Amino acid sequence: KAPFHSLFLNTFLQHYPGARLIMTHRCLEEVIPSFCRLFWAGFNIYYHENDPEARKAIQGFASRLLEKMIERVM
């Protein structure tokens, strides 16, 4: 249901081996900025909005996590 659930598909399928998964799809050009905004919303209490290094760090973390999520789905 949530993007983060893709990190735990193996665990899910261990508990529900007969489950069928429906994978929705969005263009990465839409997903990546949206995902970064989601991270910024969660981490903005720790970083100043105008700090370019903070923005770069959050974008890097979000990109690496998104890559891991895609890897797990594949």
Secondary structure, 3 states (H helix, E strand, C coil): CCHHHHHHHHHHHHHCCCCCCCCCCCCHHHHHHHHHHHHHHHHCCCCCCCCHHHHHHHHHHHHHHHHHHHHHHC
